[in-house]
Amino acid sequence: MLPIDAAAHSSRWRRRHPVDKAVLGLGLTVLAISLPPWPGAALVLLTALAVLLGPAGVPGRRLWRAYRVPLGFCATGALTLLVQVGGPGGFVSLAADGPARAGELLLRTSAASLGVLLFAFTTPMSDLLPRLVRAGVPAAVVDVALVTYRMSFLLLDSVRRVREAQASRLGHGSRAAEWRSLAGLGATAFVRAFDRAARLQAGLAGRGYDGTLRVLVPQARPSVRFTAASAALLAAVAALTFALRSFVPDSF
């Protein structure tokens, strides 16, 4: 199981309905991309961090391990705004307003990523996917997503076991051995994936599969109090943004 999935299953908000957490997490994401980057996105980032480390109870080290990957993409995308191609400065030159635009993009994307992580760290996919059918998503699409989600963990476990076996047989002792081990790992994972898929299909057929996967979903109801508190928090962030905006220089 991936660390973010393990954290979602052990979250303090695990028993809450996904709608409650979607209002808060995805609401923060919407605010991050719609409010002015300064101070709006900065306030959203701080709010998401406070909720993740506070009421949600996500360990800081585990949050950083998950956050550093999207943060790297955010920083890479922001760096491209520092230069411009063509113009009087030559083929490639520094953009006049590059630092300001790069900072705005970095603030927006990093804050939006934290909003998505807030939802991911508190909502296991096994609780979310079966409920999508009630939201109007075709059952076949949900079934494919469920099977892919569960098979991905089996595939990752197979890859880990193969790598451990290769390492115990000195399969990583040299560069040539590394390449041979990598090729063997890819071939083995490919064969095992098809073998598991075939066994899964045979098992479903033997159990009278009729086109719908029926799974047990933890009983939960949307909390009016939690949703109202989340909406109030989102409204407070938006109001504080526009209140502080009047004190921020126009250059920001």
C-alpha positions as CSV (number, residue, x, y, z in Angstrom):
1,M,0.0,0.0,0.0
2,L,1.3,3.5,-0.9
3,P,2.0,5.8,2.0
4,I,-0.8,8.2,1.1
5,D,-3.3,5.4,1.0
6,A,-2.1,4.1,4.4
7,A,-2.5,7.6,5.8
8,A,-6.0,7.9,4.3
9,H,-7.1,4.6,5.9
10,S,-5.8,5.6,9.3
11,S,-7.0,9.2,9.1
12,R,-9.1,10.8,11.8
13,W,-11.6,11.7,9.1
14,R,-11.8,8.2,7.6
15,R,-15.4,7.7,8.8
16,R,-16.6,11.0,7.4
17,H,-18.6,11.0,4.1
18,P,-16.4,11.9,1.1
19,V,-18.8,14.8,0.3
20,D,-17.8,16.5,3.6
21,K,-14.1,16.3,2.7
22,A,-14.6,17.2,-0.9
23,V,-16.3,20.5,0.1
24,L,-13.3,21.4,2.2
25,G,-10.4,20.0,0.1
26,L,-11.6,20.8,-3.4
27,G,-13.1,24.0,-2.2
28,L,-9.6,25.2,-1.2
29,T,-8.4,24.1,-4.6
30,V,-11.0,26.2,-6.3
31,L,-10.1,29.2,-4.2
32,A,-6.4,28.7,-4.9
33,I,-7.0,29.1,-8.7
34,S,-9.7,31.7,-8.6
35,L,-8.6,34.2,-5.9
36,P,-5.7,36.6,-6.5
37,P,-2.4,34.8,-6.1
38,W,-1.3,37.3,-3.4
39,P,-2.6,37.1,-0.7
40,G,-5.3,34.7,-1.8
41,A,-3.3,31.6,-2.8
42,A,-0.9,32.2,0.1
43,L,-3.8,32.2,2.6
44,V,-5.2,29.0,1.0
45,L,-1.8,27.4,1.3
46,L,-1.5,28.3,5.0
47,T,-5.1,27.2,5.7
48,A,-4.6,23.8,4.0
49,L,-1.4,23.2,5.9
50,A,-3.1,24.1,9.2
51,V,-6.0,21.7,8.5
52,L,-3.7,18.9,7.3
53,L,-1.4,19.1,10.3
54,G,-4.1,20.0,12.8
55,P,-7.6,18.5,12.6
56,A,-6.8,16.0,9.9
57,G,-3.8,14.7,11.9
58,V,-1.5,14.0,8.9
59,P,2.1,13.5,10.0
60,G,4.3,16.2,8.7
61,R,7.0,13.9,7.3
62,R,4.4,11.8,5.4
63,L,2.8,15.0,4.0
64,W,6.2,16.3,2.8
65,R,7.0,13.0,1.1
66,A,3.8,13.2,-0.9
67,Y,3.9,17.0,-1.4
68,R,7.4,17.3,-2.8
69,V,6.6,15.5,-6.0
70,P,3.8,17.9,-7.2
71,L,5.8,20.8,-5.7
72,G,8.6,19.9,-8.0
73,F,6.3,20.1,-11.0
74,C,5.0,23.4,-9.8
75,A,8.5,24.8,-9.5
76,T,9.5,23.5,-12.9
77,G,6.5,25.1,-14.6
78,A,7.1,28.4,-12.8
79,L,10.8,28.5,-14.0
80,T,9.7,28.5,-17.6
81,L,8.0,31.9,-17.1
82,L,11.3,33.5,-16.2
83,V,12.5,33.5,-19.9
84,Q,10.9,34.5,-23.2
85,V,11.7,33.2,-26.7
86,G,12.1,35.8,-29.4
87,G,11.8,39.6,-29.1
88,P,14.4,42.4,-29.0
89,G,16.4,40.6,-26.4
90,G,17.4,37.8,-28.7
91,F,16.3,34.2,-29.3
92,V,16.1,33.5,-25.5
93,S,16.1,36.3,-22.9
94,L,14.8,37.0,-19.4
95,A,11.2,38.0,-19.3
96,A,10.5,41.5,-18.0
97,D,7.7,40.4,-15.7
98,G,8.9,36.8,-15.4
99,P,9.7,36.7,-11.6
100,A,6.2,38.1,-10.7
101,R,4.4,35.7,-13.0
102,A,6.5,32.8,-11.8
103,G,5.8,33.6,-8.2
104,E,2.0,33.8,-8.9
105,L,2.0,30.5,-10.7
106,L,4.0,28.8,-8.0
107,L,1.7,30.1,-5.3
108,R,-1.5,29.1,-7.1
109,T,-0.3,25.6,-8.1
110,S,1.3,24.7,-4.7
111,A,-1.8,25.9,-2.8
112,A,-4.1,24.0,-5.2
113,S,-2.0,20.8,-4.8
114,L,-2.3,21.0,-1.0
115,G,-6.1,21.2,-1.4
116,V,-6.1,18.0,-3.4
117,L,-3.8,16.3,-0.9
118,L,-6.1,17.2,1.9
119,F,-8.9,15.2,0.1
120,A,-6.5,12.4,-0.8
121,F,-5.0,12.1,2.7
122,T,-8.4,11.7,4.3
123,T,-10.4,9.7,1.7
124,P,-9.4,6.2,0.7
125,M,-10.2,5.4,-2.9
126,S,-12.1,2.3,-1.8
127,D,-14.6,4.6,0.0
128,L,-14.9,7.0,-2.9
129,L,-15.1,4.9,-6.1
130,P,-18.2,2.8,-5.2
131,R,-20.1,6.0,-4.3
132,L,-19.5,7.5,-7.7
133,V,-22.2,5.3,-9.2
134,R,-24.8,7.2,-7.2
135,A,-23.3,10.4,-8.6
136,G,-24.1,9.3,-12.1
137,V,-20.8,7.8,-13.2
138,P,-21.4,4.6,-15.3
139,A,-21.0,1.4,-13.3
140,A,-18.6,0.0,-15.9
141,V,-16.2,2.9,-15.6
142,V,-16.3,2.6,-11.8
143,D,-15.6,-1.2,-12.0
144,V,-12.6,-0.6,-14.3
145,A,-11.3,2.0,-11.9
146,L,-11.7,-0.3,-8.9
147,V,-10.0,-3.2,-10.6
148,T,-7.1,-1.0,-11.8
149,Y,-6.7,0.5,-8.3
150,R,-6.5,-2.9,-6.6
151,M,-4.3,-4.5,-9.3
152,S,-1.8,-1.6,-9.1
153,F,-0.9,-2.6,-5.5
154,L,-0.4,-6.3,-6.5
155,L,1.8,-5.1,-9.4
156,L,3.9,-2.9,-7.1
157,D,4.3,-5.7,-4.7
158,S,5.4,-8.0,-7.5
159,V,8.0,-5.4,-8.6
160,R,9.3,-5.1,-5.1
161,R,9.7,-8.8,-4.7
162,V,11.5,-9.2,-8.0
163,R,13.9,-6.4,-7.2
164,E,14.7,-7.9,-3.8
165,A,15.3,-11.3,-5.5
166,Q,17.6,-9.6,-8.0
167,A,19.5,-7.7,-5.3
168,S,20.1,-10.9,-3.3
169,R,21.6,-12.5,-6.4
170,L,24.0,-9.6,-7.1
171,G,21.8,-8.3,-9.9
172,H,22.8,-4.7,-9.2
173,G,26.5,-5.3,-8.8
174,S,27.5,-3.5,-12.1
175,R,26.0,-1.2,-14.7
176,A,25.6,-4.1,-17.1
177,A,23.9,-6.2,-14.4
178,E,21.6,-3.3,-13.6
179,W,20.4,-3.1,-17.2
180,R,19.9,-6.9,-17.4
181,S,18.0,-6.8,-14.1
182,L,15.9,-3.9,-15.3
183,A,15.0,-5.8,-18.5
184,G,14.1,-8.9,-16.5
185,L,12.0,-6.8,-14.1
186,G,10.0,-5.3,-17.0
187,A,9.4,-8.7,-18.6
188,T,8.4,-10.4,-15.3
189,A,6.1,-7.6,-14.4
190,F,4.4,-7.7,-17.8
191,V,3.9,-11.5,-17.7
192,R,2.6,-11.4,-14.1
193,A,0.2,-8.6,-14.8
194,F,-1.4,-10.6,-17.7
195,D,-1.5,-13.7,-15.5
196,R,-3.2,-12.0,-12.7
197,A,-5.7,-10.4,-15.1
198,A,-6.5,-13.8,-16.5
199,R,-7.0,-15.3,-13.1
200,L,-9.2,-12.4,-12.0
201,Q,-11.4,-12.8,-15.1
202,A,-11.7,-16.6,-14.4
203,G,-12.5,-15.9,-10.8
204,L,-15.2,-13.4,-11.6
205,A,-16.8,-15.7,-14.2
206,G,-16.9,-18.5,-11.7
207,R,-18.7,-16.3,-9.2
208,G,-21.4,-15.3,-11.6
209,Y,-20.1,-11.8,-12.6
210,D,-23.0,-9.9,-14.2
211,G,-21.2,-6.7,-15.1
212,T,-21.2,-5.0,-11.7
213,L,-18.7,-5.4,-8.9
214,R,-20.5,-5.2,-5.5
215,V,-18.3,-4.1,-2.6
216,L,-19.0,-3.2,1.0
217,V,-18.8,0.5,1.6
218,P,-18.6,1.9,5.2
219,Q,-21.8,3.5,6.3
220,A,-21.6,7.3,6.5
221,R,-23.8,10.3,6.0
222,P,-22.9,13.8,5.0
223,S,-22.5,16.0,8.1
224,V,-24.4,19.3,7.9
225,R,-22.3,20.7,10.7
226,F,-19.0,19.8,9.1
227,T,-20.1,21.0,5.7
228,A,-21.3,24.3,7.1
229,A,-18.0,24.8,9.0
230,S,-16.1,24.1,5.8
231,A,-18.1,26.6,3.8
232,A,-17.7,29.2,6.6
233,L,-13.9,28.6,6.5
234,L,-13.8,29.0,2.7
235,A,-15.9,32.2,2.9
236,A,-13.6,33.5,5.6
237,V,-10.5,32.9,3.5
238,A,-12.1,34.6,0.5
239,A,-13.2,37.6,2.6
240,L,-9.8,37.9,4.3
241,T,-8.2,37.9,0.8
242,F,-10.2,40.8,-0.5
243,A,-9.8,42.7,2.8
244,L,-6.0,42.3,2.7
245,R,-6.0,43.1,-1.0
246,S,-6.7,46.7,-0.3
247,F,-3.5,47.0,1.7
248,V,-1.3,45.2,-0.9
249,P,0.5,47.4,-3.5
250,D,-0.7,47.2,-7.1
251,S,2.6,45.7,-8.1
252,F,1.5,42.4,-6.5
